[in-house]
Amino acid sequence: MAITASLVKELRERTGSGMMECKKALVETGGDIEAAIELMRKSGQAKAAKKAGRTAAEGLIVIKTSADGKRAAMVEVNCETDFVAKDDNFTSFADAVAERALDGGAADVDALLNGPLHEGEETTINTAREALVAKIGENMNVRRFVRFESQNGFIASYSHGARIGVLVEMEGGDETLGKDIAMHVAASNPTCVAAEDVPADLLEKEREIFRAQALESGKPENIVDKIVDGRVRKYLSEITLLGQAFVKDPDITVGKLLDGAGARVVRFQRFEVGEGIEKKTENFAEEVMAQVRGE
């Protein structure tokens, strides 16, 4: 069967792949476009598997909210370089993933990956990811997502570029206050909302450290407990949202700001691109040679 330009065009439109790759697939399948799509999917899966071991610590944080402000989702989608994080194909993919995280109802990342990239389509998010890996040449992952839904309040959000994202569930207050709180969380990175939310084992570990430091400095035993209690109070004010000084007005705490507005923070979530991912140091010359070899 003759491989016509219109056939190549149709395959490009359906797969988003390059002209030469489409033509090659059609030649190998005798012009059968469905078989060519399957062949390209398998090729994409193979390329994705080959690149899966490469560290993907760059990428985007994308937030999507419902029109009524009652629901929101936030996702982290990773790639290997900041350059690809700005690529239109990658940003469109991340945007579509965030939409599905908001509206698709997936309970975890695996369920999200196995769901459709766009509602009503057969192509799954993972299939689209593999195709994008094959097309762009970098490892890519949907690392995590969170979905908030409020029954009695609203969801506030804040994005610092595309590298930090925050969701806050608020009860009381208004959108301006909600955004200010979300911005504060982005800047100050609290561990939890209030002192009672701090894990007991974490608090006990810090208390032991403070006690050891006080004893090491030669403080008398009879005042060590008071010193430890004071340091614990300071520690809690530093790591809890309510105890922190508000970034836009350090003279008041976030807790006092909320009390004055008759508002409450139910929960929050902060994502930062690549946090917790160990970044492998590459030899630049070897990296260039790997690209030349198409690895």
Beta strands, then each sheet from edge to edge (+ up, - down):
strand 1: 58-65
strand 2: 71-79
strand 3: 141-149
strand 4: 154-160
strand 5: 164-171
strand 6: 245-246
strand 7: 249-253
strand 8: 264-272
sheet 1: 1+ 2- 3+
sheet 2: 4+ 5- 8+
sheet 3: 6+ 7-
end
